[in-house]
Amino acid sequence: MVSFIPLGVCSKQISFEVENNTVKRVQFTAGCPGNLEAISKLVEGMSVQDVIKRLKGINCSNKGTSCPDQLACALEKTISANT
């Protein structure tokens, strides 16, 4: 599991697992539980690139980011570190 500390959102931590370029598991700590659980279930099994493409840039309450956007950032960071 990779752990990421998101910035500017309600969630305090995002943990996820990537295997063969596929998102296997996502867990958000704090934040909006129903919405974040739904996002986790929706992205599991998707390719990392598809998750980034779909979630990057989503804005929550004019914060300039959101929990889904922060997940996309975390996945981008993970890809960059592994190349």
Sequence and secondary structure as in RCSB ss.txt:
>XXXX:A:sequence
MVSFIPLGVCSKQISFEVENNTVKRVQFTAGCPGNLEAISKLVEGMSVQDVIKRLKGINCSNKGTSCPDQLACAL
EKTISANT
>XXXX:A:secstr
 EEE  SSSS SEEEEEEETTEEEEEEEESS HHHHHHHHHHHTTSBHHHHHHHHTT  STTSS  HHHHHHHHH
HHHHHHT 
